[in-house]
Amino acid sequence: MAGAVVAGETYKDEAEIGEVVRKFEGCEYALAEFTHARHVTVACWYLCTSGTTSTGHDGRHSAGVSPEALARMRTGLQRFIAHHGRQGYHETITRFWMELLGRFLSSFGSGTAVVVKVNRAVECYGSKDILYAYYSRERVTSDKAKREWVEPDLRLMEQTGMGDNREEFERIIEHFVRD
């Protein structure tokens, strides 16, 4: 199953996750093969294996996202897109997912295995449409949002429901997983 996770399947070990990351970094996937689940897998791997967290652009804690993890994802996506002769890197969407996944991953205990974290993230974030709980289509598709980070206009990242409001967070996730 190496690198073949789709909805409803899980990785059996870190080697399978590492294979997805290796194939992404080596631009071995066709565009259609680099699914949303694989995007989530690579992002989680970078978040789990890269440096420490940092302070956000506004001076607040940046939810478990290290500058190294964000840079690796950004650079990897830009390389992958260019390899396939396409344009279309989107800074706001990339950072949104890194922030959201960073918050999610930080809710696990320090002893939780990476494979458990990644499998749970792929399960919980199987829908790309979660983005639209935070952004209007107009805002997220703007030229500015493609070039640079733009804050959500519908729900703040701080309102993910993590921490004290985990039930609200799970309700939001469930809405998008069902649809």
N, C-alpha and C positions, 0 to 999 in steps of 0.2 A: 504494500500500500504506500510505500514511500512517496510523499509528495502528492498523494491523491485524495486528500480529505475533501469531502463534500458534505453538504448538510446531512446531519444525522450520523456521521462517522467521526471517529476521534483518532488522534495520534496515539500510538502505543508506547513511544519513548521519545527521548530528546533527539535521537539520531534521525528519526523521521522529520522532526521539525527542522533540524539542521540541514537536511537535504532540500527542503523547500527554500530555506534561506540561501543555500549555495546555488540552487538553480535560478533563483531570482537575481542574485548578485552577478551571476554569470550570463544573464540574459538568455537562459536556455528555454524559458517558457514562451510559447506563442502568446500573443495578446489575449486571446480568448481563454487560454489556460491559466492565466494569472487572475484567478477569481477573487471575489471579495473575501472569501474565507482565507485565501492565501495572503492577501493584503494584511488581514488581521493577524495571521500567524507570524508574518515577518515583523510587523510592528510590535507585537508582544515579545518576540524573541529579542529585538533590539532593546525594548524597555526593561526586560529582565536581565540582560547581560551587559548593558552599557552603563558606565559611570554612575554617579549619584545624581539625585534630584537637584534642581536649582530654583532660584527665585525667578518668577515670571517677569515678563516685560513691564508689568505694572508694579513691580516690587513685592508681589505676593508669592507664596509658595506655588510652584508650577506643577502640582498634582502628580508627582512621581515621574515627570518627564525630564530626563537629563538632556543637556544640550547635545551630547554625543549621540544619543538615541534619535533625537529629532534630525540631526545632521545626517546620520546614516540613512534614515528613511527618505529624507529629501533627496540626497545624492543618488541613492539607489533607484528611486522612481524616475528622476531625471535621466539617468543613464539608460534605464529600461525603456522609457518612452523614446529617447533618441535612437536607441538601437533598432527600434521598430519603425524608424522614420516618421514618427508622429510628433505632434506638439500637444500640449494639454496638461502639463503639470499644474496643479492647483494648490497653492500654499495654504489657503484657509482650510480646505478639506483635509489635507495632510495633517496639519497641526490639530484640527478638531479631533481627528481620530486618535492621534497620539495623546492628546490631553485626556480624552474620554477613557481610552484604554489604560492610561497611566493611573487615573483615579480608580478604575476597576481593579487593576492589579495590586494597587497599594492596600486594598481591603483584605487581601490574603495575609495570613501569618508568614513570618520570615522563613519558616521551615517548609512551606508548601512547595512541592516540586514544580518546576517550570512546565512540565508536560500537563499537570493538572490545571495550572493557570491558563495555559494556551487553549486547552480543550474547552474549558469553561468560557473563555472569552469568545471563541469561535461559536459556541452554542448560544451565548447571550447576544452576540452582536452579528447574527447571521443576516440581518437586514441592513442594507445601506441606507434605507429610508429613515433610520433613527436621526440622521442629520437634520431632517425637516421638522423634528420636534424642537430644534434650537434655531434654525435659520429659515427665513422665508426664501422661496426660490429666487426671487428678485435679488435679494442681498447676496446669497451664496453664488449666484451665477454672474455677478458683476465682474467687470474687468479688474477692479481694485482687489476683490476677494481672490482672484486668480493669482495676482502678483504678490500680495502681502496678507498678513493676518488681519482679519476683520472679525470683531466680536459678534457673537450671535445676537439676533434681534428679537427672538421669541422667548428664549429661556437662557439664562446665564449658565456658564459652565459650573459655577458654584452651586447651581440648582439641580445637580445630577441626582440628588437624593442619596448620595453615598453618606456613610456615617450615620447620623441620627435619623435620617429619613430613608433608610434602606428599602422599606416597603414601597415608598413612592417611586424609587428608582426601579425596583422590580416591576411595578405596574407599568411604567413607561416602556421598559424593555419588552414585557409581555405583549403590549399593544402592537409593537412592531414585529415581533416574532410571529404572532398569529396572522397578521395581514400579508 
